[in-house]
Amino acid sequence: MSRTHRLFQLMQALRLGPGPHTAAELGRDLGVSARSIHRDIATLREMGAVIDGEAGYGFTLIEDNALPPMSFRDTELEALVLGLREVELIGDPELATAASEALRKLQARLPPRQAHRLRHAVLAPYRFERPVPPAISAQDLRQAAWDEVEVRFGYTDGHGAVTERQVKPLSVVYFDRSTVLIAWCCLRDAVRVFRLDRMRGLEVTERSFRPHRVPMLRDALEQMREERQAAARTCND
């Protein structure tokens, strides 16, 4: 394996999974020593890749936009186009705009043949009905989830009852007809799901719950999965 090919393979390995990836693991995958991996990491950093970590801890790829654009298989390109155009349809205004901009950037960085394939893709999503627009800034809500800070808002449930909620935002999920927030509700002391179109007066607090979002979301999804399975068993009895 040439060093150029090994650098490409190393970048691919760093892109897979959240990391950190140890030099020993990467070396085993690529068939080289951990020392070679350390030298290759230094080379990739010189080329513009932002790679976090150090020897003994492991490495995580943070950003590789400064590197030459990688090529896509035609099927990968079709999947990207389909996904971004779906976001244009179902995303909130900021997210839909970001998807359109990403498509333009992608087209500008592709080889001519693939740029043509993107522009005239044979796959396209279509929605007869779009999700109800959010009543709050979905962008602020997403950022609060990334920053792992609690938010407050007024909420109207399906029966018209209005309550004030303070929650730990875990994930925003886009369904066919609505967009919802999965969160830990401080009022109910439990996981709850809130429709964004029923939320009012979003306020981002300074109360942090870092670094618990990821494990809390994992537990919340597992709890919801178990509840669905229990409901299905009840229906079948």
N, C-alpha and C positions, 0 to 999 in steps of 0.2 A: 504494500500500500504506500503510495507516494505521500509526502508530507502535506501537499496541498489537499489531496483527497482526505487525509486524516483530519486536517483542520475542519473541512466541511462536515465530516462525520461527527467530529467533536461538537460542532455547533448544533447539529441535529440532536445529539444526545442531551445537550444542555437544554434544548427546547422542550424535551419530553419530561413531563412531570414538574412539580413545583420546586424540587430541589430541597436542600443542597445535595449535590452529587459529589462524592468523595473521589479523589484522584485514583484510589485503588479500584473503585467500581468502574470508573471511566476507562482505566487502563485495561481491566479485564474485558470490557465490551469491545475495545478497539485493538486488543492484542499487543499492547505496548506497556512499558513500565510507568509507574506513577511519576517518576522523574520526567519522563517525556511529556506526560500530561501537564505537569507544572510549566514546562517550557512552552507548550502549545497554548496554554491559558495566557501566558505573558504575551505571546505573539498576537493572539486574538484581541487582547486589550490594546496593544499598539495599533491594531487595525481599526479600532473604534468601538469594539464591543464593550458594553458595561457589564462586568461580571463581578458579582459580590462574593466574598469568601476568601479563605486562605488555607494553606496547608494544615491538615489536622482537623479542619472544620468541614470543609466541602465547599462547592462552588454553585452559585445560582446565577443564571442569565437574567439580567435586569432589562437590558435594552441592546438591540443589535441593528438599529436603523442606520447606523453609519456604515455598515457593511454593504457590499453589493447585493442587490435584491436577489433572493433565491428564486429559482424557477418552480413552477407548479405543473403537476400532471394535469391533463385536460379535465379529468374528472374532479380533481381538487379545485380547479378554477370554477367549474360549474357549481360545485357545492358552495364556494365562497360567494359567488354572484347570487345564487338563490337565497342564501342566508341573509346577505346584506339587503336585498330587495324585500325580503320578508320584514326586516326591521324597519324599512321605510314605510311599510304598511301598518305595522302594529305598534311601533315605538312612539313614545311621547315626542313632542316637537323637537327637543334638543337631540334626542337619540336618533330620530329619523333623519335630521340634518346631518348628523355625524356619519350615518350609514351612507348617505349620498356622497359626502366628501371622501369617505374611504374608498368608495367605488371609483371616483375620479382619480385619486392618488394611485390606486392599484392599476388602473388602465395606463396611467402615465409611465409606470415603472416596468411594465411587461414588454417582452419582445413583440414586434409588430404582429406576428401571426396570432399570438395569444391575446393581444389587445383587441384585435378584430373579433376573436372568439368571444371575448367579454362583451363587446359592444353589441354583438348579434347573438347572444346566448339563446339556446333553444328552450331553456327552462325559465319559467316565470311564475311567481306566486300570485294568487288572486284572492281577495276577501270580499264576499258579498256584504259582510258587516264588519266594521272595524271596532276595536275595543272602545268603551266609553272614555272620553278624554279625562285625564286626572284633574282634580280640582285644586291640587297643590303643585308645587314645583317638584317633579319627579327627579330632576337633576340634583336638587338639594337633598332629597331623600337618599338617592344613591350615594352621594358624597358622604352623608352622615353614616351610612352603612360601612363605606370604605374606611372612614375615620374612626369608626367604632365609638360613636357618641350617641347618647339618647336624644330622642325627639319628642316634642309634645304637639298634640293636635286635637281638634274637636272631631268627634266621629258620630255619624248617624247610622244606626244599624238597619237591618231590613224591615224592622217593625216601626221605624221612625223615632226610636228613642235616641236621645243625644247624650253623649258622655264626653268627658275630657280624659284623654289618655296620655300617658308617658310610657314610651316603649324603647326597647333596645332593637333597632332595625337589623335584621339578619339577611334578608334576600328579597328582591323584587321579582315577581313571576308574572309573565305575560300569558294570559289565557285567551281563548277565542273572543270573548265578549267583555272581558274586564282585565285590569291589571291589579295585582294584589301585593301587599307587603306581608311577609312572614316575619313575625317579631315576638320578642318576649315582652308581654304586657305587665307593667309594674302594678297596675290596678288589680288585675285578675291573678297575678303571680303565676302565670302559665303562658304557654305558647298560644298566640292568636293570629288569625289571618284577617287583614283589613283591606277593603277595596279602596283604591286611591281616589275614585270619583266620589266617595262618601266622606273623605277627609277634608277638613277645613282648618285654615290658620296654622299651617305647619311652622313650628319653631324649633330650631336646632339648638340644643343646650350645650353646656360645656362639661357635662357629666360623662366621663369616659367609661367604657367597659372593655377596653383593650387589655389583653389580647384574646378575648373569649369568643369573638364572633364565629370563627370557623367551627370550634367544637360545639358551640350552642346551636348553630345551624345544622350540624350533623345530627345532634340529638333530636332537634325539632323534626327533621325529615324522617328520622327513624320512628319517632312517636306517631307522626301522621300516617306513616306506612302501616304501623301496627293497628292504628285505629281503623284504617280502611279494610285491612284484612279481617279484623274482628267484626266489622259491619257486614262484610261479605259472607262470613260464616253464619252470622245471625239470619241473614236473608235466605241462606241455603238450608237452614234447619227447619 
